[in-house]
Amino acid sequence: MFTIDQINEMHAKVKSGADFPGYIQDLIVLGVTGYETFVADGHTMYFGKDGANIQSDAKYTVLKIADESDKDQFHEDLKDHQQGKTNYQTFCLDCAWSGVEKWVVDMTKMTCIYYDKAGNEMLAEAIPTPK
């Protein structure tokens, strides 16, 4: 079973969205099969085989998630983050402003899906293989 300390060690290597594919590979090695990150405070639920799960603590002061989602703005912010133009904290703030409530990563399907407060899918993307 993986621990929050192990996950935090892997996450510490992530400086921008450009590092995300490598982070996912590190989590797979630990035995993580998926996770849900909640933008409001940054806590994450991690899931593993045989029903294993663990939750991280909140990462920052609670952010207000916009009631109205803005897919276009979110897509621009995500693109900037994936290109290494923003750090994780800035990306989370951008998500809140664009109405992203959470993202769900599935290591089996290698997908990351972003949802708004109403549970609507804002974007589904394939997780690329690290370069």
N, C-alpha and C positions, 0 to 999 in steps of 0.2 A: 504494500500500500504506500502510496506517495504521501508526502507531508507538505504543509504550507511552506515550511522553510525551504524544501527542495524546489518548489514552484517559484518562490520568491528569488531564489538563486538564479534560476533560468530567466526570470523576468528582468532581473537586474542587467542582463546583457542587452536588453532591448532599448535602443535609443530613439527609434522612430518606426513608422510603419514599414519601412524597408527591411527591418529585422524580423518582422512577424513570421514569415515562412520558417526561418530557422528556429524561432521560439516554439512553433507548433511541433516541429520535429523533436526538439528537446522534451516537450511534454509527452509526446508519444512514447519516447524511450522510458519515461518515468511510469507509464501505464495509464495516463490520462486519456479517456476516450471522448471527452467533450467538456464544454463548460459554458456557463452563462454569466456575462458581466453586466452589472446594473450601473448605468451611467450616473444615477443620482448621487451615489456615494462611493462608487468604484469597487464594491464588494463583488466577489465572484464565487459561484458554486462550481466546483470541479467534480467530474464524474469519472469513475473507472469501471473496470470489469467487475462482474458479480455484485452490482449494486453499490459499490463503494462510492462514497461522496464525502466532500469536505468543503467548508466555506471559509473564505478569507475574511478578514476584518475590513471595515470601511477604509478607503485609501485617502479620503479627503473630506472636507466640509461639504455638506449636502448641497447639491446644485439643483436649481429649479429646471425641470424639463418643460420645454415649450409645449403648450396644449395643441398648437397647430404644427404639424410636421412640414418641413421644407426639403423635399427630396433633392431638388436641384442644388441648393446650398450644401446639403450634406454630401452629395457626390463630389462637389468641388473641394470641400474640406478633406474628405477621405483621400482624394487624389493627391492633395498636397501632403497629407500625412504619409501616404505610401511612397512618396518621392523623397521622404526624409526632411521635408520643410517644416514640420511641427513635431514637438515632443508629445508624449502620452497625455500629460495634463492638459495641454492646449487642445489636443484632439477630443478629450472628454468634454471640455468646455464647449467646443464647437458642436459636438453631438447634442448636448443639452439644448443649445440655442436652436438647433435644427429639429428638435423634437424626438431624438432617438432615445428610447427608454432603456434598451438593452441590445446586446448582440449575443448570438448563440453560435458556438463553434462545434462542429461535428467532425471529429477526426476520422471516422469511418467513411463518411461521404466527402471529406476534405472541403467543407463549406463553412462560410461565415455569413450569417443572416442577421440583418439589423431590423429592429422592430420599433414602432412608435408606441405611444401610451395606449392607443386603442387596440394594440396587438396586430396592426397592419404591417406587412412586410414592406420595408422601405428599399431594401437592396439585398440580393442574394449573390454571393460571389464565390468562385472556386478559389481555394487556397493554393497558391503556386508552390512549386517545388523550389527550395532554396537554391540560389545561384552559387 
